[in-house]
Amino acid sequence: MLLKVLFVAALLIVFVPPVRRFVFYLLVGRQLVKEQRRATERPPPVREGETRVVPTPARGGGPPLKGGEYVDYEEVK
């Protein structure tokens, strides 16, 4: 009797996709969802030598900036 029940349960898990998805969610899914949520909450690490650009908020009342300051440079060979 027990062997028949286990056989039917195994067939359901193997051949019925909704049952398979549910069993997978019970075994792995909750942990996977927790890890994804934790990964999106923490900021990405800043590696050494990496350039980060932080956008500045738009100025409301001042005139728009035109051009910029010229900076001399030397070519290094």
N, C-alpha and C positions, 0 to 999 in steps of 0.2 A: 504494500500500500504506500509506504513512504517513498519507495523507489519510483513509483508511478507519479507521485506528486512532484518529486524533484525533476523527473524527466519532462513533465508538462511545463513546469516553471522554466526549465532550461530552454525548451522549444519556444516559449513565449518571448523570453529575453533575446534569443538569437534571431527569430524571424519576424517579430512585430516591432517596427521602428519606434512607435510612440512609447512602448514599454521599455525599449532599449535606451531611449533618451532619458526617461524617468529614472531608470536604474543608474545611468551614468551621472545624472544630476545628483542623485543621492550619494554616490560614492565620491565624485570628484568636483561636481559643479559648484557647490557652496564654497569650497576652499578656493576654487579658481576665481569666483566672483569677488571674494574678499581680497585676494592678491591684486586683482585688476583695480579695485577701488583704492587700495593702499598705494598702488603705483601712480595713480592719477592725482592723489592728494599731495604727494611729496614732490617738491620742485626737482627738476633734473640737476644732477651734480655738475658743477663748473670745473672743468679740467684746467690744468695749468697751461697757459699760453692761449687759451680760448678767448675770443673777443665777444663780449656781450654788448648788445645795443639796447638801451632802455629808452623807449620813446618818451619824449617830454609832452606834457599836455599843451594843447593849442592855446596860443595867446589870444585873448578876446579883444582888448582895446588898442593895442599898439599897431603901428604900421607894419606891413609885411617886410621881411628881410630881403634885401636885394644884394646878390653877390656875396663875397666874403673877403677875407684877408689873404693876400698873396704870400706864400711862404717859399723862400729860396730853398733849393735842395742841391745836393751834389750826387752825381752818379757814382756809385761804388763799383769798381771792377775787380 
